[in-house]
Amino acid sequence: MSTIRAKILGTGSALPTKVLSNKDFEHMVDTTDEWIVTRTGIRERRIAEPEEATSDYVARACERALEAAGVPASEVEMILCATVTPDMMFPATANLVQDAIGAKNAASFDLSAACSGFLYGMSLGASLIESGRYRYVLVAAGDLLSRITDYEDRSTCVLFGDGAGAVLLGPATPGETAGLLSFSLGSDGSGGKYLQMPGGGSRRPATHESVDERLHFLKMQGSETFKFAVNAMVDSTEKVLGQLGMTNEDIDLLVPHQANIRIIDAASRRFGLRSEQVAVTIHKYGNTSASSIPIALDEAVREGRAKAGDLVVLVGFGGGLTWGSVAIRL
Ligand code: UT7
């Protein structure tokens, strides 16, 4: 076991200002505000302007995390960006962010683990610091899901939004209690069919036919994903706590992936958590993929709901299928 422990030095997030409300959807597809609120908990989501791209938001979230930490961009050695909506196939969004924020001494790359991407990034970023080779690592997640949402498909279009979040990780001082204590990650590629964007990759590159078949949009089998989600959240949280000899009673704040309020409520009930112990942003931002966890974490920190000394569990799941959890002492 390494004697170096990684901790969060600062958090940041960035969201578009444009709001798309449930009422707006009533004019776009056959749906109602009431259906969306009762089935998902979503009231509105944020949508980026046409000329913007994912890296614009990720860069802003990273700058805010650095500002909160009081660390200059030039000291960052690695930038990890989780995204399924990169600015383009390559270069990586993390490379574009490295330039945008002036992190001239940083290596940078993207990681693809859909909605679990931030948890994968946190685990990897912390491991790099624990190895002793890296000091400051920016872990970011950003997605403009509006770019791959089919606004003619009512079963998916009401769910998704745009945004980005980031944390700066660095080494804890020896002896201090704060730090990333443990993580647990998992995947099951046999469930890839439940949540995917089939077009644009090497199997179905962009053609007139792929566009006509609407393959460049996200496709989801909602109820299959829902069933997997609740178990993945509960099992992963129990696993990460079990590694620490802890139980649900040790949780001060749960920061779950924001996919559906019913999934969040089901998991919270299983752990006997009160509403103030669960970070919820889904009503105002919808599902922003991997960025939903760092956005909710940043808000909880800035609003004082996540305080020094708290045990915070981040937990999520998503396309892949993938899932994961991270336990942090703030
Ligand atoms: O972050 C990635 C992971 N994603 C998720 O975790 C999403 C997990 N899944 C879900 O959140 C839910 O399955 C949904 C919110 C997507 C759907 O809720 P549901 O309660 O599972 O609804 P359903 O798919 O079983 O559909 C029930 C009915 C259907 O009509 P019929 O067949 O019963 O007549 C749908 O056509 O609701 C209909 N429906 C809608 N009605 C009004 C589906 N979307 C809409 C809509 N407005 N937007």
Boltz pocket constraint, residues with backbone or C-beta under 6 A from the ligand:
constraints:
  - pocket:
      binder: B
      contacts: [[A, 30], [A, 31], [A, 32], [A, 35], [A, 36], [A, 39], [A, 40], [A, 115], [A, 154], [A, 155], [A, 156], [A, 158], [A, 195], [A, 221], [A, 222], [A, 223], [A, 225], [A, 226], [A, 229], [A, 258], [A, 259], [A, 260], [A, 263], [A, 287], [A, 289], [A, 317], [A, 318], [A, 319]]
      max_distance: 6.0
